[in-house]
Each structure stands twice: as C-alpha cells, then as structure tokens.
Amino acid sequence: MKSIDILLVEDNAADILLTEEAFSEADFPHSLHLARDGVEALAFLRREGEHASAPRPDVILLDLNMPRMGGLEVLDVLKVDHDLRNIPVIVLTTSRAEQDIWRSYNLHANAYIPKPVTLEEFVEVIRSFGAFWFATAALPPDHQP
C-alpha cells in the first residue's frame, strides 16, 4: 500500500495528540501534516511561505471550530478553487449539530465524522477511515488531466 499524505487541520493540542496516536495505532503507511487553523491550511495547500515544499495531500481532515478561519470557511474556499477542489475533505469535529453537518455537506465535504471520545473509539474510526479511503476508494491523482 502506498504511503498517503494527510493534512490535519486542527487547533486543539489534545485532539492533535489523539489523532497522531490513533494514526500510529491504525498502522497504515502515512505522513500526517498539521495546520493549526484555516489560514495555515490554505497556505499549506497553496505552498506559500514556509510551506513552499509542502506535498499535495491525498486527503484533508478538517476541524470546524478554529481561530482566524474556521473549517466551513476553508471548505467554502477549497471547493471553488480549481486546483484544490478535488482533494477529498473529511470533516472531523466534536460538533454533532445538524446545522454543521448540513452546512458541511452543502459546501461539498466528502464525509462528516464526529470525533469519538475515547482513544479506542478514535483508533477504530481511523482504521475504518484508512480502510475506506486508501484500500477501497480511488483517490484523485496528483495532477489534473
């Protein structure tokens, strides 16, 4: 299985550690990159400034509630950007609010996953995520046709 690049857009230090641990235990080849808010995520994706050599992620895990630019704003920008709109975006958030779920899908999120509470549940979600997105689904190639 090819190693995949994942951009985690998350501002909460505890959730970052939990996600890193879950990916470590899920045991599939990956590189996890971090942006702590939407502004940094867009800079990473556009390879601006310190992110000039950033890889194009195979998938984005996006929190909704962040400083400077939240996840819904990021989705809105990504899905109208010709160069970035085909990167799958999975909303991974603590919110279970119907309004957030509807807004995420209306902005073309590829999936919405409420964050589990325990590490064991989180690891199982990440395993399922990996099995689907990297063993079952076909991801877009690195270049546009």
N, C-alpha and C positions, 0 to 999 in steps of 0.2 A: 504494500500500500504506500502510495506517495505521501510524503510529508505535506501537510497543509498549513497555510498561513492564516491565522485568525487574528482579527483586530478586536480586542475587548475595549469597549468604550464605557468606562465605569469610574466614578469618583470616590466611592466608598472603600476605604482601605481594607476593612474586614471582608467585604464582598470580593475584592480583588484576590486576597489570600485564599478565600474559599474556592473561587473559580480556578486559581492556579493549582490548588491541591486536588480539586475534582478532576482537572485535566491530567494531572500527574497520575492519579489512580486509575483513570479511564484507560490509560495505556494504548493510545494510538499515536502515530507519528505526527507531530505538530510543532509549530512555532507560535507562541502566544505573544502578541504585541499589545501594548497598552496605550490608550489615550484617556486622559482623566476628565475630559469634557468634550462637548461637540466641536468647539473651536479647534482644539488639538486634533480631534479625529479628522476634520476636514483638511487640516494642514498635512497630516499623515497621508491621507488618501490622495491629495494633490501633490505630494512630495515637495512640500515647501519648507524652507528654512532648515532646521536640524533634521527634518525628515526627508531630505533630498534623495537619500538612497533607500528609502523605505520600500519594502516589497508590496506588490498589489495583493491585498488579502483575498483568500478564496471565499471567506465569509466574515461578516461583521456581527458581533454580539453587542447589542446596544441597550444600555440602561435608559430609562426615560427621564428620571429626575436628577439633573446635574446643573452645576453653576455655569454661567456665561451663555451656554447654548444647550438646551435640553434635547432629549432623544427625538421628540416629534419634530422639532425644528431641523435636526440633522436629516431625518427621513425625508422631510419636505425638500431639502436641498439636494440630497443624493438622487432621489428618484426622478428629478428633472434634469440632472447632469448627464449629458450624452456619454461621457467617459466612465461614469461611476454607477449608473443606474442598474447595470446588470449584475452587480455584486450582491449576492443574497444577504439580506439583513434579517437577523433574528432578534426580536426584542426580548431581552432577558431582564426582568424587572420585578420588584416586590409588589407592584400595583396589580390588583385583581379587579380594578374598577372597569365596568363595562364600557364607559366612555373612552378610557385609554385603549382598550382592546379594539373598539370600533375605529377610533382615530388612527391607530397604528395600521390596521388593515386598509383603511381608506387612503393612507399615504403609501400603500404598496409594500408594507412589511411582508416578508416571506413566511414568518411564523411569529407567534407570541407565546413566550414561555414564562409563567410566573415562577419566581425563584423559590425553590424548596427551602425549608427551614434548617434541616439537619444536613450534615456532611454526607451521610449515607444516601439520602434522597438526592442531594445535589450530584453526587458521583453517578447515580443511576440515570439522572436526566442527561448528564454529559455523555455517558456511554450511549444512550439512545440517540442523542444528537449526532455523535460521531458515526454510529452505525447507519443512520439515515443519510446524512449529508455527505459522507465520504465513502460509503460502501454501496448505497442504494441509488441515491440521486446523482445525476450527471451535473457537474458544476460547469459554469461558463469557462471557456479557455482564457488564457491570459491576454489575448489580443482580440481586437474587433475584426470580423471578416471584411 
